[in-house]
């Protein structure tokens, strides 16, 4: 279905850079002049953000809906990637690292919930496995790309901007997914009405 491919595209783009900050933020912090212990605390902030983000985003999505929650976590990741090139303090890096963990953790929480909305629970293992094999494989490219950019330009800035752009693309696909959801709802209603008339 259209919804299937839109969901796959959303997660492909956001997961393209999901490991970029996890792999490179400590090195980025040390490039800014921070010591190795301070850089390690930044990685801890990513983990803390994930611990907070997973249950909180799940609870928010239960009340506000899956797609608004997805738009929120994608927006969080965009803000983080935009701010990173301008950051030169340990505290701001920790806050941004927390945002990285919050956004990626929240996205992961929404992953199975979206399948339930669009595809139900039947064959969920097959569907998740197929989407994850496509979208999840993109996650390997982000850290490599950041290392390549660093070697080429001596800076992570372009890699961070790339992270913001691909998350913007994912965010722009959320309204498209909403339209697909409305079409799916209309088809379900029409099917029920048809079944009722036959009965």
Secondary structure by P-SEA (a helix, b strand, c coil): caaaaaaaaaaaaaacccccccccaaaaaaaacccaaaaaaaaaaaaaaaaaaaaaaaaaaaaccaaaaaaaaaaaaaaaaaaccccccaaaaaaaaaaaaaaaaaaaaaaaaaaaacccccaaaaaaaaaaaaaaaaaaaaaaaaaaaaaacccaaaaaaaaaaaaaaaaaaaaaaaaaaaaaaaaaaaaaaaaaaac
